[in-house]
Amino acid sequence: DEFRTRLLWTFSQFLGAFADRAPVLLVLEDLHWADESSLHLLHFVVRQVGDRPVMILATFNDAERERSPQLVKLDRSLVGARLARKLRLNPLSRDEVTELVCRTFEVEVGQIREFSALLFGWTRGNPFFVEEVLKSLVASGKLTSRQGAWVGWNADDFGLPNSIRDAVLGRLDSFSPSSRRVAEICAVVRGPASYGIVAQVSGLPEAELLTALDELATHRVLFEQQSALGVVFDFVHPLVRETLYVELGLPRARIMHGTIAVAMERYWGQAAMDHADELAYHFARSDAGELTDKALLYVAEAGRRALARHADREALNYLQAACDIVGPHRQDGREEIREGLLRDLGRVLVRLGEYVRATEVWGEALGHIQPGAPGRASMLRDIGLAHFWNGRYRDALSYYDEGLRAAFESGSEFDAVRLRLARSLCLQELGRGVEALRDAEAALPLAELLGDHRLLARAHRALGLLYTWTGPPDRARAHGTTAVRLAQEGGDLGAEFWARWGLTVLAGLRGDQRSMAEGIVECGRMASNLHSPVLQLWVAELSIEGSYASGRWDEGVMTGEHSIVLARALNQRTLLPRLLVWTSLLHIGQGDFPKARALLDEAVELSGIEGSGDQGADGVDVHLVVPTYIGLAHYQVAMGNYRKAIGYAEQGLRIAEGTGYTLWSLHRLLPILAEAYLWAEDSERAAEVGERMREHACALDHKLGLAWADACSAMVRWKQGDPQGGAVLMRSAAEALEEIPMVPYAARVRRQLAGRLAEIGDIRGSLEELRRVHDIFIRLGAELELEKARDQFREVGHRPPPMLPESTFLGLTEREAQIARLVAERKSNKAIGKELDISPRTVGTHLSNIFPKLGVSSRSELGDLVREKGLLTQAG
């Protein structure tokens, strides 16, 4: 003892003497693994160092604390004597996991929100687990960098990294056999396990079972809670459960699944079907042949329930498993079950964008339905829908026509109405509006007679969408609003989504940006609730357009590029070309012509417009082809190829006006055509186009169209030698565009106004307009327009302002100034991001730009400078 005391004293003196030269930070990791002598040394040193500049930072796993009596004694002694302070490090929160992913991969929150939620659920915020799972996803290629951007955020199977498996098994090795047995049962249950189920399956005496559960709870392997099932036990960390399950091996796991399935069914009795998910999970994984019928019963029911709540991936797994259990078609009394499973499987495949596979599945089901038999018309409609969503409209029409004949043969008015509505939507895509209207109007009274709110909602939705393109808008709005109400009354979330989506499109095309923004939020909420990545893409299209109009171009580019990757993955052939075009327009505005050209080339290939000639007798996909011509016309104007631009715009107009889809004419086609004629020095044709715009806009009560027509008239007036008259009209047009708001177009018109004011000698007015648009073009990233504005400053003998908005603090942009103020208020990146609705990573990026601009190197220096210059006072 004397030797040990002398050794402890010598080490303490050495540490103290060393600290007298320079402060010491001593870090000790994992004290729960330390031997008794090491813990005794630590206890002695802490008591002896006194007020010397020594800080000891020691960590231990609280769940392992009780295994070391010496650690318990050390903890109580030092904390009780106030020689140590205990800090509990909680797991990362869901928001912190999201921030970690954003910072690590330099992505925005919107791209990884669902991914980070799954990652948090899988790891429960354990930093080691989070880091190892991310490393594993990158190593496996599930997360990969393409063209400087990380993709793969739709990953939903994170797997079990070896590093985590080894750490978990090392911890479990010291548990008693009974505890290990109970933990394995809970791992196979794969969810909260009731005490009754664990007791039945384990076969342990009650005292031994309680001891095992107590050991697992004490060491935080399991936690217990009260539920409707009584006391239940679940894993603190899902990855511990996964490790135990994998270690069981397939044969043992299958036997346990069968045992648990039988125990659960007996436990729930007559309420067993309410627990179809849990029973399906276990029966389907059992090898026992006598359980096959029960496996089919519960797996099929679980698939139907998952389909009803739009848990599509889950539904796909269950329904495919049920089909595998049933096996290929044969006369075995299961024909009706097989047909129902194939029908539901096709539905979920369509939701997931797997249209070709859906047609194959439904085609197999159709082959076993005799002509004239109930269900044949409905199946033909389903196959037509799969072709419709795959962009094969003529194939879809063929199936719809055959389906209508089958509906008439079987006397099913319900199927006839559904088929007419499906055919109406298909005809709309092909620009055959008269025929589409005939089908929809024929379906509406039949739906009313049937008194089915869901059918009525879909009938009004079809009419509302058609009138959106052809007018009048009041009729489109009335049908759309009615469709929303009826869908809500009928509980048809799909019909409600599409009705709201149509109303949002109508608002956007007519320049009602406020209603469009509200619609985007509501549609986005519904798409999230329906767990549909496909529907989220259709909302993303609207968001890109909204970002363009409101001037949030960087946000629009980010949304567009992310959506394009997802649309390709989900085989969205009907939507992808529009996403490509709308994103290309943002790149054109920002002067990134190579990227815009690449996107447009892909849109051209998908639309098939090259060499396709004019519209055929069967129609053309208006909503695919016309946007492609819009994109090409904008690109050629930006490149100065005005005659090419005119050609593309005229081709698009021939289709839009030839089909009666007038709103497409007003939506960028006529405006870009007028602009091309103006820069081609053909003011006479530009004036004619302006009048066409005005005529269409008046007929449709189109506020945005009227503003564009005014802008065109103003430019024509100037081109024809009247700059003063042109200036008056330009100011009026700019104000109208700002009121909508259409920020980029308004700024471009004001830049032209500045030029006309300079021509008539109003230099002061010209400079005011140039300063006004200069900051806007910087914010947009509109390099071409910005350079033109700076040239205009020079033309009137003035130096252009700095390449930063003048109205901000010390040369910072408005957003940078906001962030600087919040840093001075001592807010973290996370708090700043939450207040400004941006990601913490984006805050960090802004700070990395702010520091060199202001010549500071830290947040504290930035805060001092902000307070010194009075920016906080100015903000107040």
N, C-alpha and C positions, 0 to 999 in steps of 0.2 A: 504493500500500500504506500509505503514511504517513497519507493522508487516511482510509482505511478504519479503520486502527487507532485514529486519534483519534476517529472517530465511535463505534466500539465502546466505547472508554474513556469517552467523554462519557455514553453511554446507561447504562453500568454505574454511573457515579457518580450520575447522576440517580436511578436505581432504588434505590441504597443510601441516598441522602439522603431519598428518599420513605419508605423503610422505617424510618428513624430516627424519623419522626413516628408511624407506625403500622405494624404488621406487614402484609406484602404477601403475598397469594396470587395467583400468576400461572398461569392455566390456558391451555394450548396444546393444541388438538385437531388430530388427523390430521397428525402430523409427516411421515408417509410422502408427503404431497403438498407438503411445504414445499420451497422452492428452496434452492440451495446457500448463498446469502448469509444467509438467515434461520437456517439450521442453524449456520452459522459464528458468527453473533451469539449464538445460544443457548449454544453451547459456551464463548464468551468470557465471557458474563455469569455462567454457573455457576461458572467458575473465579475470578471477581473479587469476588463478593458476600461471600465469606468467612463470618464468623459473624453477619452481619446478619440480622434477622428476615424473611427472604425464603424463601417456599416456592414452587417451580415444579412444577406438575403437568402433565406432557405425555403425550399418548396417541398411539400409532401402531398400525397393523395389522401384526402380525408377518408375515402372509403377503405383505405388500408391502414388507417391510424391504429385501430383497435388490435391489429395483429402484433403491434410492437409495444409492450408495456412500458419500455424505457422512453419511447417517443411520447406516449400519453403523459408520463411523469414530467418529461421535459416541457411539453406544451403547457401543462397546468402551472408548473413552477415559474417559468419565465413570464408568462402572461399575467399570473397572479401577482408577481413582484413588480409588474410594470416595466420589466426589462425588455419586453418584446411586444410587438403589436401584430395581431393576426389579421391578414387581409384575405378574404375569400375571392378567388378568381372564378367568376361565373362563366358558363359557356357563352360563346358568341350568340347574340340575338339574331333573329331572322334578318333584320335590317343590316346588322354588322356582317353577316355572311354575304349579303348582297353587295355591300360596299367592298368587301375583300375581293369578290369576283370582278367587280367593276374596275378596281385599281389594278389587279393582277393582269387582266386581259384587255384593259383599256376599251371597255364597252360601256354603252349607256344602259341605264336601269331598265328601260323599256324592252331591250333585247333579251334580257336574262331574268326577268321577273319570275316566270314560271320555273325556269331552271334552278334559280337560287332557292325557291320555295321547296323544291324537291330535294335539293342538296341539304338544306337545313333539316328537313324531315328525316333524311337518311343518316345524318351525322349528329343531329341534335346540338349542333353548334360546337362540338368538341374540336378545338383548333387542329389537333393532330389528325383526326379523322378527315376534316375538311381538306387539309393540305394533301394528305395521301390520296384521297379520292380524286382530287383535281389532277395530281401528277399521273395517276393511273389512266384517267380519261385522255390526257394528252399523249401518253405513251402508246395507248391503244389506237390512237387516231380518231377516236370519237369526237374529240375536240381538236380542231386543226386550223392553221392559219392559211387563208387563201387570199392572195392579192392584198396582204397587209391587214386583213380583217379576220377575226376568229369566227368560225362557224361550227355548228354542231350543238347549238343550244336547245335543240329538241330532244336531246338524249334523255332517256328516262330509265335506263338500266345502268346503274353506276358500278355494279359488280363489287367484289371483295378483294381489295389489294392485299398482297401477301404480307406487307409490313403490318397492316392492321390485324390480319389473321394471327400472325406470330405473337403480337403483343397481347391479344385477347386470350389465346390458348395458354400463354405463360401465366397469366393471372388466374385462370380457371383450374390449373393443375393442382393447386393446393386445397381445393374444395373436397368435401366428403363425397363418397359415391352416391349417397342419397340426394345430396344437393345437386350433383351433376345430373342425375336422372331426372329430377324435377325441372331443372333448367332445360334439358333436352325436350321434355314434353311441352313446355311453354314455347320453345323454339318451333316445334312442329305445329302447334296450334296457330301460330303466326298472327297473334292479336291478343287482346285481353283474354286471359284464360281463367275461367271461374274455378273456385275452390273445388266445387263438385266434380268438374271434368278432370282436374288434376288428380283428385283423390281416386276416382274410378280407374283412370289409366295407369297411375303409378302403382297401385296395389300396396302402398306403404302403410304401416300402422299409423294411426293418427298422430301419435306423439312424435314419431320419426319424421312424418311429413311436415309437421309444424316446425320442428327443429331445422329441417332443410330450408323451408321457406324463410325462416328467421335469418339463417345464415346468408341466403341470397339477398335479402332485403338490407341486412346490416352492411353488406359490402357493395350495395348499390348496383347489383346485377339486375334485380327485379324491384319494382315498386308496387305497392298495393293501393287499391282505391275502392270506394263503394260505387256500385252501379246498379242498374235495374236488375242485373243478374245476381246481385249480392256482391260479395267480396271477389274482386278479380285481380290478377297479377299480370304485369307486362314488363317488358325490358326497358331499362333506362335508356339504353342505346340500341337501335335497330341493328347496328353492325355486330354487336355481341350475339344477338339472335341469329344473324346470318352465318356467323362463324360456327356456332354450334350446329346449325342445320347442315351446313356443308360437311362438317366432320362426321356426321352420322353415317354418311354413305347412302347410296340410293336404295339398296335392299332394306336396310333397317328403317329408313325414312318411310318407305311405302307401307311396311307393316304397321308402323305407328300411325300413319294417316288413316288406314282402315280401322284401327282400334279407336282412334279419336272420333272418326265419322260416326261409327255405331254408337259410341258413348254420347255424342252430341245429339244425335237423333232421338235417342232414348230420353235424354235429359229435357229436350224441348217438347217432346210429345206432339200434340196436335198443332202447336205453333211452329213446327219445324220448317214449314215453307216460308215463314217470315225470316228465316235465317238461311235462305237458299244460297247466298254467297259463301258463307262459311262451310256449309255442307258440301257444296259443289267443289270447293277447293280441296277438301279431304277425300271425298269419294272418287274424284277424278284422278287422284294421285295414288290410289290404292291398287294393288295387284290382284286383289281377291276377285275371282271371276263371278262369284255369287253377288257381288255388289255392283255389277255393271248396270243393271236396270235402274238402280237408285242413283248411280252416277249420272246417267242420262237425264233422269227426272230433274235433279237439282242443278246440273250444269246448264241445261236448256233454260230453266226458269231464271237462273242467275244471268244468263246472256240476255234474255228478254228484259229483265229489270235494268240491267246496265244500259241497254239500248234506249229504254224509256227515259233514263235520267241523263242521256247524252255522254255517258262514260264510254266513249267509242272504242278506245284501245282495249279496255277491259271486256267490252261486249264482243269484240273481234276474237279475243282469246277464248272466251267461253263458248261462243257459237261454233268456232272452228273445232274446238274440242268435242262438242256435242255431235257435230257432223262426223268426226272421226270415230266416235263411239258407235253411231248408227251404221257407218260403213257405206259402201256403194249401193246403188238402187237394186233392190230385189223384192220379190213378193214374200215378205216376211211379216206383214201386218204393221210395219212402221212407215208405210208410204206417206201417210198424212203428216206424221212427225217430221220426216225428212224434208217434205216440201216446205213446211213452215220454217224449219231451220235454214234452208237455203234462201228463202225469201228474206228473213231477218239478216242473214249473213251478207246478202247483196246490199241491203240498206246501209249497213255499217261500212261496207267497202266504199260505197258512193260518198258517204260523209268524209271518209279519209282520203278521197281523191284517187282511189284505185279503181278507175272506171272500167278498164278492160277486164280485170278480174271479176268485177261485179256482173258484167254482161255474160261472162262464162258461167258464173254460178247460177244466175237467173235463167240462162239458156238451158242448163241442165234441168232445172226445176220445170221449165216450160215443156220440155220433152216428155214429161210424165203427166201432163194435164190434157185430157182429151178435148177435142173441139166441142164447143157448146157447154163444157163443164164449168161450174162456178169457179171463179178464181183465174180463169185464163185471161180475161180482159185486163184484170188488175196486173197480172204478171207481164203482159205485153207493154202496159204503161211503164212499169218499172224498168224494163229493158230499154224502152225509149228514153227514159230519163237518164240512164247511164250514158247512152250515146249523146244526149243533149249536153250533159256536163262535160263530155269529152270533146265537144265542138263538132260532132258528127251529126249535123242538123238534119240532113236528108235521110240518113239512116233512122234517126229518131222519128221523123214524120212517117216513115214506112211502118214502124211498129205502132205508132199512134193510130194510123188508119186501120191497121189490122185489128188493133184493140177495140176500136169503135165498132167494127163489124161483129166482133165477139161479144161486146156488151149488148148490142141489139139482139143477137141470137139468144143470149141468156136472159134478156129482159132486165138487165141491171142498169137502172137510171143513174144510180150513184156512180158506177164506173164510167158511164157515158159522160157525165158532167166532169169528172176528173180528167178524162182523156181529152175532152174539148179544151179545157183550160191548159193542159200541158201542150196541146197542139198550138193554141193561141200564143203562148210564150215562145214556142219554137219559131212560129211564123214571124213574130216580132223581130227576132234576131236576124232573120233573113230579109227584113225590110218589106215583108208582104203584109202591110198594115191593114188593108181592107179585109183580107181573109182572116187576119188575127182578130179584128174587131167583130167579124161575123161569128166566129167561134165563141168569143167571150160573151157577147150579147145573147147568144143562144143558151149558154150555160147558166147565166144569171137567173132567169125565171125558174129553170129546173131546180137550181140550188135552193131558191126560195120555197118552192113546193115541198122539197124534201125537208126543209126546216133545219138544216145542218149548218151551224154557225161556222164550222171549220171550212166547209165548202164555200159558203157565202164569202168568207174572208178571202179565200183564194181567188174567187171570181172578181171581187172588187180590186184585189191587188193586181190582177192581170189587166183590168181596164185602166187602173190608175197609172200603171207603167206605160201602157200604150199612149195614153193622153199626155204623159210627160214629154214624149218625143214629138207627137203630132199636134198637141194643143187641143182645146184650150186648157191653160194651166189650172183654172178654177175647177174644171171637171176632174183633172188629175188629182188635185188636192182633196176634193170631196171623196173620190173613190178610195184614195190612200188612207184618209182619216177613218172612213167607215171600215176599211179592212183591218186597221189596228184595233178598233173597238170590238169587232166581231171575233177577231183572233183571241183577244183577251177573254171574251165571254166563253169561247170554246176551248180555252186552254191550249191553243196551238202556238207554241213559242216560235216555231219555224216560220209560220205565216206572218206572225207579228214582226219578226225580224225583217223579213223581206218587204213588208209594207212600210216599215219605218225607213228601211234603206232606200226605197223608191222615193219617199217624201224628202229624204236628205239629198238625193240626186237632184230632184226637182228644185230644191232651194239653192243648191250650188250652181246649177246651170243657169238659173235666173239671177244670180248675183246676190241672193239673200244669205250673206255670210253668217249672220248671227244664227239664223235657223239652221243653217248647215252645221255650224259648230256644235249646237245643241244636239242635233241629230247624230253627229259622229260620236259624241259621248254616250248617248243612249244605245246606239247600235253596238258600240264597243263593249258596253256593259253586258248586253244580251249575248254577244258572241263569247265573252268570257264565261258567263253563266252556263252557256251551252257547251263549253269546253271544245269549241270547234276552231281548229287552226284555219280551216277553209273560210269560214265566215269572218274571221279576224282579218284575212287578206282582203276581203271585199270592203271591210271598214278601212283598211290601210289605204286603198285606192282613194277613198274620199279624203283621208287625212293628207295625202300627198297634194291633192288639188287644193285643199284648204290652206296648207302651208305655203303653196305658191302664191295664192291670192293675198294672204295676210302678211307676206314678206318674211316668213320663218323658213328661209330656204335651206339653211344647214339642217334643220330638223326634218324638212321634207326629203332631202337627199338621204339622210340616215334611214328614215322610214322606208323610202323607196328601195334602197340597196338591200336592206334586210328582207323586205317583202319579196323582192325578185328571187333571192336565193330560196326562200320558203316556197314560192309559187312553182319554181322549177322542181323542187323536191316533191311537191304534192301534185304535179302533173296538171296544173291549172292552165290549160291551153287557151281557154276562152278569156281568161283574165290577164295572164302574163303579158300579152302584147301591150295592153293599156298601161300596166305598171311600168313597162319599159319606156313607153312614150312619155308619160307624165314625169318620170324621173329624168329622162333625157332633156326635157324642157328646162328643168332646174339647172342641169349641167350647161346647157346652152346659155342660160342667163348669167351663169358664173364664169363663162368663157372657157369651160373645159370641153372643147369640141371633140377631141379624140374619144373621150368616154361617151359623149352623147352619140357620136357616130356608131360606136360599137353597139350601144343599146338599140339604136334605130335599125341597124342591120339585122339584129336578132328579131325585132318586131316585124320587119319586112319578110323575113324567112317564114315566120310563124303565120303571118296573115296571108301569104301566098299571092300578094298583089302584083309582083313582077311577072309579066307575061300572062296574067289572068284575063286581060281584056276587060270589057265592060261587064256590067251586071248581067248575069244569065237569066233564063226564064224562071229558074227555081229560086232566084234571089241571091244575095250575097250577105255575108255576115257583117252587117252594118256596124255593129259596135266593136268589131275588130279592125275592119278595113279603114273606116273613116278616121279613127284616132291615129292610125299609122300615117295616113296622108297629112294629118295635122302636124305630126312630128316632123315629117320630111319637109313640109313647107317652111316651118319655123327654122329648121336647120339651114336650108338653102338661103333664106333671107339673111341669117346671121353670117353666112359665108359670102354674101354679096352676089349670089347666083339668082337674080330676081326672076328671070324667065323660067328657070326650073321650078322655083317656088310657086309661080303662078300656075304652072302646069299641074303640080301636085295638088294645090288648093282647088283648082277647077275640077280635077278628077274626084276629089272628096265631095265637092258640092253637087256634082252630078248624081252621086249616090244618095247623099242626104236629102236633097230636094226631090230627086226622082222617087224616093220611097215615102216622101211626106214627112220625114223626120226633121222638121224645121229647126228644132232646138240644136241639133248638131251643127247646122249652118251658122247659127249665132255663136256657138261655143267655139271660138277661136278660128273657124274656117274663114268666114267673111272678114273678120278683123285682120288676119294675116294676109289674105288676098289683097285687101285694100292697101296695106302697108307695102306689099311687094310692088303693086302698080305705082304707088307714090315714089318709091326709090328707083323704079324703072322709068321715071319721068313721064308717066302716062296718067296725068291728073284727070283726064276725061273719064277713063275707065275706073279710076279710083272713086270718082264722084258717083258713078253708076253703082258701084259696089256699096258705097255709103248709103245710097237711097234704098238698096235692097235690104241693108241692115235695118234701116229705119222702118221700112214696111213690115218686115218680120217682127221687129221689136214692138211696134204698135199693136200688131195683131195678137201678140202673146203677152202684152203688158209687161215687157221685159226691160226692167230698169237698167241693167247692165248693157243690154244691146243698144238702148238709146244713148247711153254715155259713150259707147264706142262709135256710134254713128255721129255724135257731136264732135268727137275727136277727129274722125275722118273728114268731116266738113271743114273743121278748122285747118287741117293740113292742106286740104285742097284749096281753100281760100288763100293760104300763104303761097302755095305753088303757083297760083294763078295771078300773083303779083299784088296781093293785099295783106302785107304783114300785120298792119294794125287791126284789121278785121279778124285776121287769123288769131291774133293774140287774145282778143276778147273771147272768142269761142274756145280757145285752148284753156283759158282760166276756168271757164264754166265747165268744160269737160273734165278737167283735173279735179275740180271740187266734187263733181258727181261721182267720179271714180273713187275718191277718198271717202265719200260718204258710205260707199257700199260695204267694206272697203276693198279696193283692188290696188294694193300698195305699189307693186312694180309698174303697172300701167300708168297710174297717176304720176309717179315720179318721172317716167319717160315723157309724158305729156308736158310736165312742168319744165323739163330740160328744154324741150322744143319752145315752150313759152319764153324761157330765158333768151333763147336765140332771137326770137321775134322782137322782144323788148329791146335788145341791143340794136337790132336793125333800125328801129324807129327812134333811137337815141335815148332810151330810158335805161341808162347803164346801171343806175342804182337799183331799179326794179329787177334788172337782169341778174345782178349779183345776189340780191335777196333770194331769188328763185334757185340760183345755182348753189348757194350755201345750204338751202333747204334740202335739195336732192342729193348733195354731196354725201352727207351723213347716211342717208337712206341707202345709197348705192354701196357704201362701205359695209353697212350692216347686212345687206343682201349678199355681198360678195360678187356684185354685178360688175366685173372688171371692165367689160367693154363700155358700158354706159358710164362708169366712173371715169375712164380715160377721156371719153368725149366731153364730159362735164369739165374736167380739168383743162382740156384744150380750150373750152369756151371762156374760162377765166383768163387764159393768156390772150385770147383774141380781143378781149376788152381791156387789155393792159393791166391786169391784176394777177398777182401770184396766187396759185391755187393754195387752199388751206393745207395744213399738215394732213398726212394720211390717217388721221384719227379725228373723230368728231370734236369740234371746238367747244361744245357745250359741256364737256366733261372735265374731270379733275386732273390737272397735270398731264394731259395727253392720254389719259385712260379712256377706253370706251365706256359707255354707260353701264354695261354689265360689270366691267372691271371695277368701276367706281363703286358700284353697289357692294361688290365682294370686299373691296378695301374697307368700306365703312363697317361691314359686319365683322371683319377681322379685328378692327379697332375696338369693337364691342366685345372682343375676346370670345367669339363664337367659333366652334370647331367646323371643319369642312362638312361634316355630316349635318350640323345644325344649319349651316349656310345653304347647303343643297336643299334641305327640306323647306327653308323659307323661300328660296328662289325657284323651287320646283325643277332642280337640275341634279345630276348625280354628284356625289362627293369627288369622283374622279375628274369631272368637268371643272369643279371648283379648283382642284389641284392644278389642272392645266392652265386655268386663268392666272393662278398665282405665279406659276412659272413664267408667264408672260409679263406680269406686273413687276416682279422683282427687278429685272434688268431695265425696264422702262424708268423706274423711279430710283435706281441705284441702291436698292436695299438688298439684304441677304437673308432676312428672317422675318417671321410674322411679327415679332416684337418691334423690330425696326419699322416695319410698315405701319403698325398701329401707332407708334410714336409720331411718325410723319403725318399721318392722317389727322391726329389730334392737334399737332403743331400748326398745320395749315388750316385748321378750322373746318374741315370737311364735315365732321359730325354736326357742327353748328349749322352749316349750310343745309344739311339734310333735314335738320329739324325745322 
